[in-house]
């Protein structure tokens, strides 16, 4: 229905009530004025949803005072795209900012050339290309999808790891948390295949203050950002805020101190939640306890800074909502989630969250579909109408709204492979992305869900 409405230029629209009153069947509706730009509801709707976004019309729409801030933000994103700012494909007015296009689709073999224990529970691997062209140079804060094959008769394992070293094209550094019974972490040193870097959790340009706030192994992407800032000898005000359990589980401590010391306008503050008797207050750490919005605010961190958050899901949820409550603008709070993201299923009553799994009783010889963040790989079956339906059958958290390729709520990263569409979306997704709600795999694929 949503696709039909858009394609037939019959949009629905919500109106503000300027003065309350009663409206009934048969009442006359009289237009009392025209806007200066004289754009109709149909014009505005088509400008956002349909292919082709004339720059002159986008500029007109930005001058319409009756449009909400959300609509103006969408038109601003399209206007910037038309002038070469932001993604070159897709519809940034509808979809979130997509990742930069993949420099090289699919996976390639890398070899481990160095191992470094960063703490009692974190191990860094330095990887180089086994053959072929140089690696794609990542942006600070990006991650890679790693494909592991511990068994020839079982689906491969998919994991996402941040690049923790200084961004460079000749080698990648990953930092992995060692789990006692972790199949992936115990196998990762033997056979590694790594996809091109991606992710929108990247350091933004600008001259304002920066807060790099992380906990545990969430330090890895913000460490790459710190490396990039140090390499440029940045004059920006930089706050390094980190939380760990104790010194034994505090990775990169010496490396971070040296990087922070090299930056002329830097601040560093470390909190331990459970310090050991030998941990030195004022040397190894600065305060006891976990990070909270109030603890950040007490340091005098400027609320106009850009905040980059990475850590456990509870840490991200509490810090991001708390910082916004304290006056930080939502568009200045950037966060990275390595596990499955939140679902968005409008109109559906929330249900209990279940761990992602392969569909029970499904037998098929179709292409392999891997959901990288959820760690699930299963076979495609024609009983599903779309990749979104397969994700729902696997209890993989997914986002959707229209389910017909119109609203782009479901747009996700396509790490490798190819898809077809049925029905065809109103406008193609950005390069390196797919719309899960109306796509089917054409080959083995890896989706960033």
C-alpha positions in Angstrom: 0.0 0.0 0.0 2.8 2.4 0.9 4.5 1.8 -2.5 1.2 2.3 -4.4 0.5 5.6 -2.6 4.0 7.0 -3.5 4.0 5.7 -7.1 0.5 7.1 -7.8 1.4 10.5 -6.2 -1.4 10.1 -3.6 0.5 10.8 -0.3 -1.1 11.0 3.1 0.0 13.9 5.3 -0.5 14.9 8.9 -1.5 18.5 9.7 -0.9 20.6 12.8 -3.9 21.9 14.7 -3.4 25.7 15.1 -6.8 26.3 16.8 -9.0 23.6 18.3 -12.5 23.2 17.1 -15.0 20.7 15.6 -14.9 19.4 12.1 -17.7 17.3 10.6 -18.8 15.7 7.4 -20.1 18.3 4.9 -18.1 21.2 6.4 -16.6 23.5 3.8 -12.8 23.6 3.6 -11.4 26.9 2.4 -7.8 27.6 1.5 -6.9 31.0 3.1 -3.4 31.5 1.8 -0.6 30.2 -0.4 3.0 29.8 0.8 5.6 31.9 -0.8 7.2 28.9 -2.5 3.8 27.6 -3.7 4.8 23.9 -3.2 1.9 21.4 -2.8 1.8 18.5 -0.5 2.2 16.2 -3.5 5.3 18.2 -4.7 6.9 17.9 -1.3 6.2 14.2 -0.9 7.5 13.3 -4.3 10.7 15.4 -3.7 11.6 13.2 -0.8 10.4 9.7 -1.8 10.6 9.5 -5.6 13.8 9.3 -7.7 15.2 12.6 -8.9 15.7 15.5 -6.5 16.0 18.8 -8.4 18.3 21.1 -6.6 16.1 24.1 -7.2 13.1 22.3 -5.6 15.2 21.2 -2.7 16.2 24.8 -2.1 12.6 25.9 -2.3 11.5 23.3 0.2 14.1 24.4 2.7 12.4 27.9 2.7 9.0 26.5 3.5 8.3 27.5 7.2 5.4 25.1 7.6 7.6 22.0 7.2 8.8 20.3 10.4 12.5 20.2 11.4 12.6 16.5 10.4 11.4 17.2 6.8 13.9 20.0 6.5 16.7 17.8 7.8 15.8 15.3 5.1 15.9 17.9 2.4 19.1 19.3 3.7 20.8 15.9 3.4 19.6 15.6 -0.2 20.7 19.1 -1.0 24.2 18.4 0.5 24.4 15.2 -1.6 23.6 17.1 -4.8 26.6 19.4 -4.0 29.0 16.5 -3.4 28.7 16.4 0.4 27.9 13.0 2.0 27.1 9.7 0.2 27.0 9.7 -3.5 24.3 7.1 -3.8 21.1 6.2 -2.0 18.6 8.6 -0.4 20.2 10.2 2.7 16.9 12.1 3.2 15.3 8.8 4.2 18.1 6.5 5.3 20.6 7.1 8.1 24.1 8.1 6.9 25.4 5.0 5.2 28.9 3.7 5.5 31.4 4.8 2.9 31.3 2.4 -0.1 33.2 -0.8 0.3 36.7 -0.4 -1.2 36.6 -4.1 -2.1 33.5 -6.2 -1.8 33.7 -9.7 -0.2 36.4 -11.3 1.9 40.1 -11.9 1.4 42.7 -14.0 3.2 45.0 -12.3 5.7 47.8 -13.8 7.8 48.6 -13.1 11.4 52.1 -11.6 11.7 52.1 -10.5 15.4 50.3 -11.2 18.7 50.3 -8.8 21.6 48.6 -9.3 25.0 47.1 -6.0 25.9 45.6 -7.1 29.2 44.7 -10.4 31.0 41.6 -10.7 28.7 42.5 -8.8 25.5 44.7 -10.0 22.7 45.7 -7.9 19.6 46.4 -9.5 16.3 48.3 -7.7 13.5 47.2 -8.9 10.1 48.7 -8.4 6.6 47.4 -9.3 3.2 48.4 -12.8 2.2 48.4 -11.8 -1.5 46.8 -9.4 -3.9 46.5 -5.6 -3.7 47.1 -3.5 -0.6 44.3 -3.4 2.1 41.8 -0.6 2.0 42.9 2.2 4.4 40.2 2.4 7.1 38.7 5.6 8.6 39.4 6.0 12.4 36.8 4.0 14.3 35.7 1.5 11.7 35.5 -2.2 12.1 35.9 -5.3 9.9 33.7 -8.4 9.6 35.8 -11.6 10.2 34.8 -14.9 8.8 36.1 -18.1 10.5 35.8 -21.7 9.4 36.5 -23.9 12.4 34.8 -26.9 10.7 34.4 -28.0 7.1 30.9 -29.4 7.7 29.5 -26.4 9.6 28.5 -22.9 8.6 31.3 -20.3 9.0 31.4 -18.1 12.1 31.0 -14.3 11.6 32.4 -11.8 14.1 32.9 -8.0 14.0 36.0 -6.5 15.5 37.1 -2.8 15.7 40.4 -1.8 14.1 42.4 -0.7 17.2 45.7 0.5 15.7 46.6 3.6 13.8 44.7 3.6 10.4 47.1 2.3 7.7 46.8 0.3 4.5 49.6 -2.2 4.9 48.2 -3.9 8.0 45.2 -4.2 10.3 45.2 -4.5 14.1 42.3 -6.2 15.8 41.8 -6.6 19.5 39.9 -9.6 20.6 38.5 -10.4 24.1 39.5 -13.9 25.0 36.5 -16.0 26.1 37.1 -19.3 28.0 34.7 -21.2 25.8 34.7 -18.9 22.8 34.8 -20.8 19.6 35.8 -17.8 17.5 38.5 -16.4 19.8 40.1 -19.8 20.2 40.2 -20.4 16.5 41.0 -16.9 15.2 44.8 -17.3 15.1 44.8 -20.1 12.5 42.5 -19.1 9.5 41.3 -15.6 9.1 39.3 -14.0 6.3 38.6 -10.2 6.7 36.2 -8.0 4.8 36.8 -4.4 3.9 36.4 -1.9 6.7 33.0 -0.3 7.1 30.8 1.4 9.7 29.5 4.9 10.3 31.2 5.2 13.7 34.0 7.4 12.4 35.7 10.6 13.5 33.9 13.7 12.1 35.8 16.7 10.8 35.6 19.9 12.7 37.4 22.0 15.2 35.3 21.6 18.4 36.0 19.5 21.5 36.0 15.7 21.3 35.1 13.2 24.0 36.3 9.6 23.5 34.3 7.7 26.2 34.6 3.9 26.3 34.6 0.9 28.6 36.2 -2.5 28.4 37.1 -3.8 24.9 35.0 -0.9 23.6 38.3 1.1 23.7 39.4 -0.2 20.3 37.6 2.1 17.8 38.1 5.2 19.9 41.8 4.3 20.3 42.0 4.4 16.4 40.5 7.8 16.6 43.1 8.9 19.2 45.9 7.6 16.9 44.5 9.7 14.0 44.3 12.8 16.2 47.8 12.3 17.5 49.1 11.8 13.9 47.7 15.2 12.9 48.9 16.8 16.2 45.3 18.0 16.5 44.7 21.4 18.3 41.1 20.3 19.2 40.3 19.9 22.9 40.3 16.1 23.5 38.9 14.2 26.5 39.9 10.6 27.0 37.5 8.9 29.4 37.8 5.2 30.0 36.5 2.6 32.4 37.9 -0.9 33.2 37.5 -3.4 36.1 41.2 -3.0 37.2 44.7 -2.6 36.0 44.9 -6.3 34.9 42.0 -5.7 32.5 43.1 -2.2 31.3 44.4 -2.6 27.7 46.6 -0.1 25.9 47.2 1.9 29.1 50.8 2.9 28.3 50.0 3.5 24.6 47.1 5.8 25.5 49.2 7.8 28.0 51.8 8.5 25.3 49.2 9.5 22.7 47.4 11.8 25.2 50.7 13.4 26.2 51.4 14.2 22.6 48.2 16.2 22.1 48.5 19.8 23.4 44.9 20.2 24.6 44.1 16.8 26.0 42.6 15.5 29.2 42.5 11.9 30.5 40.4 10.3 33.2 40.2 6.6 34.0 37.8 4.9 36.4 38.1 1.3 37.8 35.0 -0.4 38.9 36.8 -3.0 41.1 40.4 -2.0 41.6 42.8 -4.5 43.0 44.8 -3.8 46.2 47.9 -3.1 44.1 46.2 -0.7 41.7 47.5 2.9 42.4 45.0 5.7 42.7 46.3 8.7 40.8 48.7 6.6 38.8 46.9 3.7 37.3 43.4 5.2 37.6 41.7 8.4 38.8 38.5 7.3 40.5 36.6 4.2 41.7 33.2 3.3 40.1 31.6 3.1 36.7 31.1 6.0 34.3 27.8 7.8 34.5 26.4 11.0 32.9 26.8 12.8 36.2 30.5 11.6 36.5 31.2 13.0 33.0 29.4 16.3 33.8 31.3 16.7 37.0 34.6 16.9 35.1 33.4 20.0 33.3 33.3 18.4 29.9 31.8 20.9 27.4 28.2 19.9 26.5 28.9 21.2 22.9 31.5 18.5 22.3 31.2 15.6 20.0 30.9 12.4 22.1 32.1 9.1 20.8 30.8 6.2 22.9 31.7 2.5 22.7 31.2 -0.3 25.3 28.6 -2.7 26.6 25.0 -2.1 25.6 23.9 -1.0 29.1 26.9 1.5 29.2 25.8 2.9 25.8 22.2 3.2 26.7 22.7 4.9 30.1 25.4 7.3 28.9 23.8 8.3 25.6 20.3 9.0 27.2 21.9 10.6 30.2 24.1 13.0 28.2 21.2 14.1 26.1 19.2 14.7 29.3 22.0 16.9 30.5 21.9 19.1 27.4 24.1 17.4 24.8 22.5 17.6 21.4 21.5 14.1 20.1 23.4 14.6 16.8 26.6 15.0 18.8 26.3 11.6 20.6 27.9 8.9 18.3 27.9 5.3 19.5 29.0 1.9 18.3 27.1 -1.3 18.9 28.9 -4.5 18.0 26.1 -6.9 18.8 22.6 -6.8 17.2 21.0 -3.4 17.2 17.6 -2.5 18.5 14.5 -3.7 16.5 12.0 -1.3 15.1 8.7 -2.8 14.3 6.0 -0.1 14.2 2.5 -1.1 15.2 3.7 -4.4 16.7 3.3 -5.1 20.4 6.8 -5.6 21.9 7.7 -9.2 22.7 10.3 -10.8 24.8 13.8 -10.6 23.3 15.2 -14.0 22.3 18.7 -14.9 21.3 19.3 -15.1 17.6 19.2 -18.7 16.2 18.9 -20.6 13.0 15.3 -21.4 12.0 14.2 -24.7 13.5 13.5 -27.5 11.1 14.5 -25.6 8.0 16.2 -27.7 5.3 17.3 -26.0 2.1 20.2 -25.9 -0.3 19.9 -22.2 -1.1 22.6 -19.5 -0.7 24.2 -19.0 2.7 22.9 -15.9 4.5 25.0 -14.6 7.4 23.9 -12.0 9.9 27.4 -10.7 11.0 26.5 -8.9 14.2 24.2 -11.7 15.4 26.7 -14.4 14.6 24.1 -16.5 12.7 24.6 -18.2 9.3 21.8 -20.2 7.7 20.5 -21.3 4.3 18.1 -19.3 2.2 14.7 -20.9 1.5 12.1 -19.8 -1.0 9.5 -20.0 1.8 10.6 -16.5 2.8 9.6 -13.5 0.8 12.6 -11.4 1.8 15.8 -11.3 3.8 13.8 -9.4 6.5 11.5 -12.4 6.9 14.5 -14.7 7.3 16.0 -12.4 9.9 12.7 -12.4 11.8 12.6 -16.2 11.7 16.1 -16.2 13.2 15.0 -13.6 15.9 17.7 -11.3 14.5 16.8 -7.8 15.6 15.8 -5.9 12.4 14.3 -2.5 11.5 11.4 -2.0 9.1 8.4 0.1 8.5 6.8 -0.1 5.0 8.1 -3.5 3.9 7.8 -2.4 0.2 11.1 -0.6 -0.5 9.8 3.0 0.1 10.8 4.3 3.5 14.4 2.8 3.7 14.1 2.1 7.4 15.4 -1.4 6.8 18.6 -0.2 4.9 21.6 -2.2 6.2 25.2 -2.9 5.1 25.8 -5.6 2.6 29.3 -6.9 3.5 29.6 -9.4 0.7 27.4 -11.1 -2.0 24.6 -9.8 -4.2 20.8 -9.6 -4.0 17.8 -9.0 -6.2 14.6 -7.2 -5.4 11.0 -8.2 -5.6 9.3 -5.7 -5.5 11.8 -3.2 -6.9 12.4 -0.4 -4.4 11.3 3.1 -5.3 15.0 4.1 -5.3 18.1 1.9 -5.0 19.9 1.9 -1.7 23.4 3.4 -1.2 26.4 1.5 -2.7 27.4 -1.3 -0.3 23.9 -1.4 1.3 20.7 -3.4 0.8 17.0 -3.1 1.7 16.2 -6.2 3.6 12.4 -5.8 3.3 12.2 -6.6 -0.4 15.5 -8.3 -1.3 16.4 -12.0 -1.9 20.0 -13.3 -2.0 21.5 -14.1 -5.5 24.6 -15.7 -3.9 26.1 -16.3 -0.5 25.7 -13.0 1.4 26.8 -11.3 4.6 24.5 -8.7 6.1 25.5 -6.2 8.8 22.7 -7.2 11.2 
